[in-house]
């Protein structure tokens, strides 16, 4: 991470100018701002799919701001949103947009875009599926891989638990809400990847940033999931990574400074290195 610290000079200056707990700014006679670094703890809670993104952002920010500690509790999107509502964290992490009832009291700020990769075991010869085929698989309408040109083997459907933002995004895009016939519902993105890697008949979905070489991310309707195809919208299975905060309640001190850094253009390179796509500015 140290190799990228040079891109944070502007962000550090911006953070230092934030008025709040632990931040003091004096302006000397020559007009240059001289500031103490912000200090304190920033508590984040939520999406396991956002692990790499929040990891890169927090590591870089803490490297530049030695007196700040950014914590991450990987509980899932629904739990992270609830943690913000209950005041148990500063920033919730959600890999889906807020629902209407949540948006009454909470604010969602898109920090990055994520492609949801459709993953298969490397032994599976299938290389491309349409969204309709994916839906038919997960609804149990296609039960054997040979029906779509694969091996003569039963389809094993792997997915996330009900509170998962990844599941919410996947089911919304494929039109399979409340219709999936999961063989297993797992509590983390890593578990999905590991399970698909160990079963040649399995299919799963996972954040593109979390896909390892133990599985293969297939094309969807002829489009490979990449940064470019997610940014331009041609890869259809994608969703937002969202910072969740309370409406009408301003973050203070280190939390405010970290939020402003993470949602600025200074964080774009980090987001790309974490395997996600920066938002258009």
Secondary structure, DSSP 8 states (H G I E B T S, - for coil): -GGGGGGGHHHHHHHHT--BTTB-EEE-TT--EEE----EEEEEEE-STTHHHHHHHHHHHHHH-TTEEEEEEE--HHHHHHHHHTTS-SEEEESS---TTGGGTEEEEEEEEEEEEEEEETT----EE-HHHHHHHHTTS--BGGGGTS-SSB-EEEEE-TT-HHHHHHHHHHT-TTT---SEEESSHHHHHHHHHT-TTEEEEEEGGG--TTEEE-EETTB---HHHHHTT-S--EEEEEEEEETT----HHHHHHHHHHTSGGGHHHHHHTT-B----
